Structure formats: C-alpha cells, structure tokens
Amino acid sequence: MAPVGAPNASELNVEPGTLPERMTAWVIREERFGEPIDAFQLEEIEVPDPGALEVVVRVMAAGVNYNNVWAALGKPVSVFRYHPEEDHHIGGSDASGVVWKVGPGVTRWKPGDEVVIHCNQASYEDPEVHGLDPMAAPSQKIWGYETSWGSFAEFTKVQAQQLIPKPRNLTWEEAASYGLVYFTAYRMLIDQCDLQAGHRVLIWGAAGGLGVFATQLCAAAGAECLGVVSGEAKGELVVKLGAKGYIDRNEFAGMMRKGGETPEEEKERFGVSRQFGKAVREILGDAPDIVFEHVGKATFPTSVFVVKPFGKVVICAGTTGFDLDFDVRYLWMRQKQIIGSHFANAYECYKANELIEQGSIRPVLWRTMGFDGVGEAHQLMRDNKHLGKIAILVGAEREGLGKTADGPGAIMAEVGA
Ligand SMILES: NC(=O)c1ccc[n+]([C@@H]2O[C@H](COP(=O)([O-])OP(=O)(O)OC[C@H]3O[C@@H](n4cnc5c(N)ncnc54)[C@H](OP(=O)(O)O)[C@@H]3O)[C@@H](O)[C@H]2O)c1
C-alpha cells in the first residue's frame, strides 16, 4: 500500500494565517529513552504560536536524520539538557511545507509560501550572527534536535531565517529529504576544505546521508572521489553518483579501532590500515587530499594516516565513538590538518540549495514512509539498513505531490534493508 500522511492531515479545516489549537506529533519523552521504535510515540499536543521573527509552517513532509536516533536513545546526552523548558521532544530537523502563520517582525515570508527549512537557529541578538558566523553564536542550536517543535508533527515552529524557497522541481517528500546532510557536506567540502577540480577525496559511509551528497559535490566540482561502503549494492550507488570507485570496508575490517588494543593488536590493526591506504591510492591514483569523516573512533586513525601530506581530514561526527586516538606523528611530520565542522550557515544553505534547483545535485531518496513510520524509519537508520535518505509524509496525502515545475527529481536508491 502507498504511504499516506498524518491521519487528520486531509481534515485540516483552517486556512493559512489561522492555526488549529491541537495537532498530532511524534514525541520522545525522557522516561521512554531507548530503541527508536519504542521511544517515539504519537501524541496530541498544542500548536505553538509564532513569536517575534518566528514562523509556524505546516509540515508537508519531513526528513529522517541520525540526530533523532541519538535523541531517542538519550545518548550521548539527553536532548532535554538542550531544551529544559519543554518536557516533550518533537524531533525532526528537515521539512518541506507551507508557511501558515508569521510572527511579529517577519516581512520576507507570508502565509501560503512553499518552503524548505534549514535546521540552524541562533539568537538575532548574538553579535557572532552579524559578523562572524551564526554557527559560532553562543545561542546556536539545531532545530528539531537541540530544540523541540521539529518536523515530525503537523506544524513546526522555526525562525524566519531558517526558511528557503522550495525547489519547484521537487515533490514534497524529495524536498524534505536532503537539507541537514547536504548542507553539512557542502560546508565541509566547499568552505572548510576549499574543494577544487582535481582534488582527490576519500568519503567514509559514501552511500549514507552525508556520503551521497559529498560524492555528488565532488563530481560537480571536478574532484575525484572514492567511497567506502559496506556491500556491493551501496558501492554501485556511489559509482552511479559520480565516485571513481569504491572499497568495501568489510575487506579491511581489521583496520577499525575498537579502543583498548594491546601494542601487538595495534600493530596488526595498523598493518591493515596500510593495506587500505594502498588500495585507496590504487583507485585514486594518489593519496587523498581530503578525507571526509563522520564515523569517528573506528576510522579516525586510518583517516589521519592515509590523507596526503598537507591534506585535510574534515570531521562532523563520531558515530562509532567520539574519544578519538591516533598516531600524532603522521599529523605533524606530514603537516596534515584536522578540521571540525558542524552543519552550515543560512548563506551556505541558500547557495547549496541553488545547486538542487539547477539539478546539479539531486536528492537521493531510498524510501518514503507514511506518518505512522517515524519510529520504524529511525530504527532502520539505527540498524544501518538504509541508503541515502528516508522521507516521511506528513501533510502531503500521498507521494508525488508538490512538484510545480519540470526538472530532475530525486535519484531513487533501490537496494538495502
Ligand atoms: N555535525 C553535523 O552537522 C552533522 C550533520 C549530519 C550528520 N551528522 C552525524 O554524522 C553521522 C552520519 O550521518 P548520516 O546521516 O550520514 O548517517 P547514515 O545515513 O547512517 O550514514 C552513515 C554511514 O556511515 C557508515 N558507517 C556506519 N558505521 C560504520 C563503521 N563502523 N565504519 C565505517 N563506516 C560506518 C555506513 O556506511 P557503510 O555501512 O556503507 O560503510 C553508513 O551508511 C551521524 O552520527 C550523524 O548524527 C552530523
């Protein structure tokens, strides 16, 4: 059966400009932290009113990200530490939708506008927002992870600066699927690493959310990239997205750092990292100028080792652990750099979104699920059974709606789970 949106989505009997009192939302609460399939529960909850420079958006579709796997687990920290003022967590850091009500001071948007939402929030009053980068602001938070009122609900509350015009060539579910990971990958490669034509890039998890966009960005920039994946089907996907080749990480399982290795075990592990480095050079023609990291503990020593002298390891996560250790001699003697990166600022999101509008970068959609699929979608992600992105229909009654112009839509990833 085709997936369908929220149970009462089609019964919405208020026009843009007026909010209903209550809505259906998927809610995480502290007392049920655990596996995503149980931590997310459907609840009836009040619809928030937009404050100054805020907007309430009717969510048409939402995108699934790893951050709400962490939110469900309550690890490494409880999301309620980030928003102690709310006892509920409505997650969801990607959405497409319709502006429904604007708060005082909003002039750029009006009810009825079709938008996608980027997930960075920061206070208008922080000086960093006006001169350095909103990502540097003390108030900076990721909407739908470090805040509540995210996109797994009929309505979401955001700052007006989070809105971006919805690409007209995309359906609601395609438009909801890419923002968080794509904008993160854009900042990592384009701004933090100054990606250039001719660069060689190694991408961990290249068939995952971040990876599918890192791969496409390299291809669009004229850089050559190599994707590391688990399994042939994922490898085929990354080659289709423009990678020069792929390596199945299962063939080099011994290079993964577990922590607490004895000196003998570490010597053995390092030997496998060396073999992996050789395989990387054989495919790319030389060592990578850039390593795109988010796996963390398991792969970081290999990343620092294999990157070219003067090369960059850019990292935005530590999925397998955030206590990283590596042989620092390879860093200083070969003058390599480690660069931390986190999401993107609004300007980067706008620039990146233009590439989607032009069709140079395309969403990679693995599955679109109905509104009832939020817990299941996060469980699939937790169990690493997905490729690319998963979208959730919320206000959209079925798949395929919302496209108002010709142009390429999403690339469908067809294997997995
Ligand atoms: N800081 C930020 O702004 C930011 C933004 C986006 C995401 N993140 C974080 O980045 C991480 C990845 O996000 P995502 O959306 O890309 O997740 P994803 O869709 O699950 O993709 C991650 C990929 O990593 C690979 N992987 C998993 N375990 C691995 C291991 N032990 N060794 C090597 N590779 C492994 C998997 O690929 P294979 O199995 O095919 O190797 C998987 O496809 C998450 O922790 C997320 O929270 C941070």
Ligand as a Chemical Component Dictionary entry (heavy atoms), coordinates in Angstrom:
data_LIG
# 
_chem_comp.id                   LIG 
_chem_comp.type                 NON-POLYMER 
_chem_comp.pdbx_formal_charge   0 
_chem_comp.three_letter_code    LIG 
# 
loop_
_chem_comp_atom.comp_id 
_chem_comp_atom.atom_id 
_chem_comp_atom.alt_atom_id 
_chem_comp_atom.type_symbol 
_chem_comp_atom.charge 
_chem_comp_atom.model_Cartn_x 
_chem_comp_atom.model_Cartn_y 
_chem_comp_atom.model_Cartn_z 
_chem_comp_atom.pdbx_ordinal 
LIG N1  N1  N 0  27.640 17.790 12.810 1  
LIG C1  C1  C 0  26.738 17.819 11.858 2  
LIG O1  O1  O 0  26.365 18.894 11.420 3  
LIG C2  C2  C 0  26.176 16.544 11.319 4  
LIG C3  C3  C 0  25.330 16.603 10.197 5  
LIG C4  C4  C 0  24.833 15.414 9.664  6  
LIG C5  C5  C 0  25.130 14.201 10.274 7  
LIG N2  N2  N 1  25.923 14.189 11.383 8  
LIG C6  C6  C 0  26.264 12.895 12.020 9  
LIG O2  O2  O 0  27.032 12.178 11.059 10 
LIG C7  C7  C 0  26.835 10.780 11.232 11 
LIG C8  C8  C 0  26.428 10.166 9.892  12 
LIG O3  O3  O 0  25.204 10.742 9.464  13 
LIG P1  P1  P 0  24.463 10.211 8.156  14 
LIG O4  O4  O 0  23.186 10.922 8.044  15 
LIG O5  O5  O -1 25.410 10.201 7.020  16 
LIG O6  O6  O 0  24.175 8.709  8.621  17 
LIG P2  P2  P 0  23.887 7.421  7.761  18 
LIG O7  O7  O 0  22.909 7.720  6.658  19 
LIG O8  O8  O 0  23.570 6.346  8.743  20 
LIG O9  O9  O 0  25.275 7.123  7.042  21 
LIG C9  C9  C 0  26.436 6.839  7.799  22 
LIG C10 C10 C 0  27.250 5.799  7.075  23 
LIG O10 O10 O 0  28.390 5.518  7.888  24 
LIG C11 C11 C 0  28.800 4.198  7.602  25 
LIG N3  N3  N 0  29.221 3.514  8.828  26 
LIG C12 C12 C 0  28.458 3.164  9.880  27 
LIG N4  N4  N 0  29.193 2.514  10.786 28 
LIG C13 C13 C 0  30.446 2.441  10.277 29 
LIG C14 C14 C 0  31.663 1.867  10.743 30 
LIG N5  N5  N 0  31.731 1.203  11.885 31 
LIG N6  N6  N 0  32.754 2.018  9.973  32 
LIG C15 C15 C 0  32.689 2.656  8.791  33 
LIG N7  N7  N 0  31.555 3.199  8.298  34 
LIG C16 C16 C 0  30.455 3.086  9.038  35 
LIG C17 C17 C 0  27.633 3.466  7.000  36 
LIG O11 O11 O 0  28.018 3.113  5.688  37 
LIG P3  P3  P 0  28.550 1.673  5.288  38 
LIG O12 O12 O 0  27.913 0.671  6.200  39 
LIG O13 O13 O 0  28.097 1.550  3.860  40 
LIG O14 O14 O 0  30.029 1.755  5.424  41 
LIG C18 C18 C 0  26.526 4.485  6.899  42 
LIG O15 O15 O 0  25.886 4.453  5.631  43 
LIG C19 C19 C 0  25.781 10.633 12.338 44 
LIG O16 O16 O 0  26.445 10.410 13.572 45 
LIG C20 C20 C 0  25.093 11.980 12.349 46 
LIG O17 O17 O 0  24.498 12.281 13.611 47 
LIG C21 C21 C 0  26.471 15.322 11.898 48 
# 
loop_
_chem_comp_bond.comp_id 
_chem_comp_bond.atom_id_1 
_chem_comp_bond.atom_id_2 
_chem_comp_bond.value_order 
_chem_comp_bond.pdbx_ordinal 
LIG N1  C1  SING 1  
LIG C1  O1  DOUB 2  
LIG C1  C2  SING 3  
LIG C2  C3  SING 4  
LIG C2  C21 DOUB 5  
LIG C3  C4  DOUB 6  
LIG C4  C5  SING 7  
LIG C5  N2  DOUB 8  
LIG N2  C6  SING 9  
LIG N2  C21 SING 10 
LIG C6  O2  SING 11 
LIG C6  C20 SING 12 
LIG O2  C7  SING 13 
LIG C7  C8  SING 14 
LIG C7  C19 SING 15 
LIG C8  O3  SING 16 
LIG O3  P1  SING 17 
LIG P1  O4  DOUB 18 
LIG P1  O5  SING 19 
LIG P1  O6  SING 20 
LIG O6  P2  SING 21 
LIG P2  O7  DOUB 22 
LIG P2  O8  SING 23 
LIG P2  O9  SING 24 
LIG O9  C9  SING 25 
LIG C9  C10 SING 26 
LIG C10 O10 SING 27 
LIG C10 C18 SING 28 
LIG O10 C11 SING 29 
LIG C11 N3  SING 30 
LIG C11 C17 SING 31 
LIG N3  C12 SING 32 
LIG N3  C16 SING 33 
LIG C12 N4  DOUB 34 
LIG N4  C13 SING 35 
LIG C13 C14 SING 36 
LIG C13 C16 DOUB 37 
LIG C14 N5  SING 38 
LIG C14 N6  DOUB 39 
LIG N6  C15 SING 40 
LIG C15 N7  DOUB 41 
LIG N7  C16 SING 42 
LIG C17 O11 SING 43 
LIG C17 C18 SING 44 
LIG O11 P3  SING 45 
LIG P3  O12 DOUB 46 
LIG P3  O13 SING 47 
LIG P3  O14 SING 48 
LIG C18 O15 SING 49 
LIG C19 O16 SING 50 
LIG C19 C20 SING 51 
LIG C20 O17 SING 52 
# 
